[in-house]
Amino acid sequence: MKGCVFLETMPPNSRFSDATSLPPICISEDTSRFRYTYRNGPRSAVRIARIVLETVNLNHSNVRWFVFGDDNTIFFPENLVKTLSKYDHGLWYYIGTGSESFAQNKFFSYKMAFGGAGFAISYPLAKVLSKVLDSCLNRYPHLYGSDGRIHACIAELGVSLTHEPGFHQMDFRGSMFGFLASHPISPLVSLRASDTIDPIFPNMTTIMSLEHLFKAVIIDSQRVMQQTVCYDRWFSWTISVSWGYAVQIFPHHVFLPDALRTQETYIPLKKGGGINDFYDVDTMGYDPDPCRRPPLFFFHTASFGRDRITTSYRIMTSENCTFDMSSPRKIEEIRVSSRKLELDAKQMQAPRRHCCDVLPSSSSGDLYLKTPPTGFGLSSSAQSYADRAYGMSLCRGDISKSNCAACVVEASSEILKRCPNNRGAIIWYDNCLLKYSDIDFFGEIDTRNRFYMWNLQNVSTNGTHDQAFNERTRELLSNLSNEACGTTKKFANGEVELISSMKIYGMVQSSRDLSSVDCKRCIDDAISELPVCCEGRQGGRVVGGSCNIRYEIYPFLYL
């Protein structure tokens, strides 16, 4: 590739011309002889239009295409070359795209390549255009911009615009997420950076966000922004992946045509309503409440190993939304595995959307890896759905992350030793439980696995049961049940004074895959078991596969 940056005059700091990492500077010729009559428009439009002629006159050798863009157009060179390779450069081609705004296309032309997106002209067309451009410019003094003049002069040569969806004018304001996350099936050729457009990644400047995007571009430029949609049948999620940019998880099944539509995360370029509010894009609404939108995971890292590329995506914004354990908001990171995309000529001419699938983990440490950050993990794994196994780990709500991780690791090792060939098993420790089964138990109350533990000492020294103690214990645990099941952690602890010299300490907890209703049902059933095992005892526990309760007359939690 060869290039030149055209300026009206040489900048005062001439050291820019010595920078080897930048293209050379070219000074435009004087255009004062050309008329410009568009009221309050930029006269520089004439100078910029003549850049086509001046570039051809540089007489570079072995040229196939001339590509032009504005000073805020970002090109993706490898994708640009790949896209142009599907066209015969020996023919007359004028390639680009229109605006996304209906009003802009209506005002300027649907057959014009907008300069902010950039456009390409094949060598033979550019040679002919350069010979007639000056005389043509004199016929169009009333046009607004340089791209309108080039379009008019090329139209006089009988050539129409060839629309290429990888070029992007981006005539919007605000967030471009919806537009970029639904990129067409075509390599990303250009973007336009504008003061009206937010940085494409949250919490970054425009320059930082573009540098971050190019971390993915360097590894697999042809796959960047390519959208694919897959479905998780177990949680009924719809997952839309815009590779190297973002992943969006709808907490329900969405029909594929709807998942491919552009969400209106942006606002019109011009105010005033009317036709300014219409787009030449297949759009759908965007909920103003962030907690009702599907969670967004933005590109974090990319790595290339052997024949696979792994990209990770994380949530970069905080919305303080409440959610249950069936919500995709519980996910902290998403990893996408893919092969480097190398499109051949036929694939470029007849592109197809790639498929994706939600793969179960085959790692024995899967639950361990997911458990420490939250104290709770759900996982399923198998080579086929018929052999799928379901697992859950749950740490006591007061346990630190390190103790939680250590407990789950120990439980993982011990359960395999004790139950090596079982299709289902559960193991309890003071700090955690671990459970697996070949039956999907997520969201269901486990009524089969339950046992009791109690203090051998009675409350009363004379051996009689203290009715007040039993009532206060049940009252405490019932109040904690209400408290715990109203939170996402499904854990609560507290204390109550019986007499001046005695307090009762209590704790209740359920697994977080249960709904609030099932959480309370499970804990209340456990409380109802206390007369069976623990009436009048100084301490007692009812431990199950979905919930557990405990009381003592001494503090027993790490709080």
Summary of the structure (lengths in Angstrom):
residues: 559
radius of gyration: 32.8
end to end distance: 65.1
largest distance: 115.0
contacts: 1676
relative contact order: 0.07
helix: 28%
strand: 25%
